[in-house]
Amino acid sequence: MVELRDCLRELRKAHYLTQQEVASFFEIKESAYKFYEQGRNEPSIGKWKRLANKYNVSMVYVIG
């Protein structure tokens, strides 16, 4: 099973985005986004939906 943090990192890199660019998309600080990729924090369900739409994948794919 793919870890959530790994999924976030893989999707971001597959779309050639920096952590700062994704953080800006979420309107959060880069450090807050880094916590998501480190598995230290998780986005809200609203952010999951926005992320799935941004990457054109299903919520099931993003959440695992």
Order of alpha helices (4+ residues) and beta strands (2+ residues): alpha-alpha-alpha-alpha-alpha
